[in-house]
């Protein structure tokens, strides 16, 4: 994984990031249990735009696909976002996921969120469902099912997975968010995710986490470059 202090979006990349931000502001509403925020449009804070949204969605370039179509290819297909507690981490990942699946629709696309425990998994799925219910267009497109949400038009699926490599078998995600990386003990589940996504063109893996207390585990190894953790996604040609 390439780590850099500066990730400069391209001109075409800023258009891609802006398209997703416009969708979020136009169609997504805050969920959760804070009355002062519930139901209000999702507007990015400047720190979210500068350090997460634009670098992830905006770094890359347009090039021709194998079928001749011109497509924006990501420079960074693996990203790690660190946030303090109570800074809206769950809503940010839900907004990123819904904006991506809506502005870059893929027929029968596979989208996932891996949560470390069942409580967090249910919280994320509840937030996704609440954001969808509050918008007429999204409500018409996405139908809730047990443990997942399915697009009625193109068959794409958003599903929350437990922290288990077995649960990820046969899945090849177009986008996946790995939640609370600081409690992931090793790279077993991480490697299973990357293995499935490796051959998916232009796939995107986002890890998001609060700080960990121990100087061990997957988060520590990713940040400080353990030689044992080599499973990342990147497109050096983009």
N, C-alpha and C positions, 0 to 999 in steps of 0.2 A: 504494500500500500504506500502510495506517495503521500507524504505529509509535507505541507508547506505553510508558511506564515501568510502567504498571499495567494489567493485564488482569484484570478481576474476573469470575469465573464466576458465572452465575446459579444459583438453587436447582435448577432443572430441569437446568441444565448440569452441576452437580456430580454429579447422579444419572447423567448420561450418562458423564461421565469416570470415576465410580466403578464403573459397570458394566463398562467396558473394563479398568479396573485389576483388578477382581475376576477377570475372565476370564484376564488375564495371570498372576495369582498362582495360579490354579486349574489352568490348562491348559498354560502355557508353561514350558519348562525351558531353562536356560542351555546354549548350544552352545559351540563354539570349542575351543581347545587348552589351556585352563587347568584342570587336574584339580581344583583346589579349588572351582571354580564349576560345572563340567560336571554337568548333570543336576539341579541344584537349582532350585527355583521362582524365577520372575522377580518379585522384589519391587522396587518402585520406590524409589530413593533420594529423600530429601526434596527435594533440589534438582531432580530430574527431575519430580517431581509438581508443585512450585510454579511452576517456570519454563518447563516444556514441556507436560507432560501435561494438567494442568487448564486452562491458558489456551487450548490448542488444541481440546481436546474439550469444554470446559465453558463457553465464551463463546457465548451465543446465547439463543434462546427458542423456545418451542413455539408453532406457529401452524398454521392449516389449509392443507393442500395443495389443489391444484386438484380432486382427486378426493374431497375431503371429509375425508380422514384427517388426524388431528393428528400433526404431525411436528416434531422438534427441528431448527431451522435454525441453522447456524453463523454467528456474527458474523464470524469471521476464516476465510477460505477459503485464505489464503496465510500461511505461517509460516516464519520463519527461525530455526533453532536453531544456536548456536555452542557447540562443546564442545572441550576440550583433547584431545590425543591420549591413547590408552589409557584413556579413560573409558567404554568400552562403547558407542561410537556405533553400530556395526553391529547389535549386539543390540537397542539401543533402537529403531532404525527398524524392525527386523523385528517386535519386540513391538507397536509402534504399528500396523503394517500388519495383522498377524494378528488383533489385538484388534478393529480396525475391521471387517474383512471378516466376522468371526465374530459380533459383537454387532449389526451393522447389515447383514445380508445383502441383496444386491441381485441379482436374477436376471440372469445373464449380465453381471455387473459386470466392469469393466475396471480392473485395479490394476497399477501399474508402479513400477519403480525405475530411474532413469537413472544409470548409473555412468560415470565419465570414461574408464576403461580396462577391458580384458577381465579383468585379474586381479582387480580390485575387484568386477566384475560376478559372477564365479564365486564369490568369497568370500561375497557377499550371498546368492546363490541357495543355496549350501551351508548357510549359517546358517539360512535359512528352512526348508529341507528337514530339517535336524537337529531343529529345534524341532517340526516336524510329526510326525516319526517317534517322538518321545519321548512323545506323547500318543495314547491309544487313539482318542478321539473325532476328533481332527484327522486321524489316520492313515486313518481310515475315510472321511473326507470328501474329502480332498485327494489327488490322484494326480499324481506327478511325471512330467513329459514333458520332452523336450529343450528346455532353455532357458526352461521355464515350469512352473507348477503349476496344475492345473485342479480346480475343485470338482465332484465327481461328482453332486451334487444339483441345483445351480442353474446350472451352466455358467460360473460366474465364473472369471476367469483372473488369476493373478499372474505377471508377466513382467518380467525384467530386460532393459533396453534399453541399447544403446551410445550414446555421445555423438554423435548424428547426427540432424539434423532429418528426414532421409528415412525413418529407421526408425520415426518417430512418426506418419507419415501414416496417416490413417484410424482412429487410436485416439482415443477420447474417454473419458478416465480418470475414474473415480469418486474415486480417490485415487492420488496419485503422490508419490514421494519422490525429490528431486533430491539426489544424494550428492556431497560434496566440492565445493561451489560455488566454493571459492577457486581451483580450476584451470580453471573455465569462462572462456574467453577473452572472450566477448561474449554478447549476449542472443539469438543466432540459435536455439539449441535451446530456451532458456527461452520464447521467444515462440511457438515451435511447440507446446510443451506447453500454454501458457495458451490458445492459440487453440482447441485441441481440447477443453479442459476448460470453456471459457467458458459453453457452453450446457448443461452437465451440472448438473442441479439438486443443490445442496448438496455439490458436489465439494470435495476438499481437496488442496491442494498444499503439501507440506512440504519445505523445503530444509534440509539439515543439513551442517555443515562444521566443519573445524578452521580455524585461523587461516592467512591467506595472508601471504606475504612481500612481495608487490608491492602498491603502491597503484594498482592498475588491474584491469580485468576486471569480470565481472558482479557478484561479491560486493561489491567496492568501490562500484560504481555503485548497487547496491540499498541499501546501508547509508547512503551519503552523498547519495542522492537525485539521481542523474544524471537530467536531463530526458529522456535518450534511453531510459531504462528505465521504461516506463509499463505494461507488461503484468503485471498482478497480478489476483487474484481477491478480491472482498470483497462481503458482503451487508449493506448499511447498514440494512436493515429488520429484521435479526435481533437 
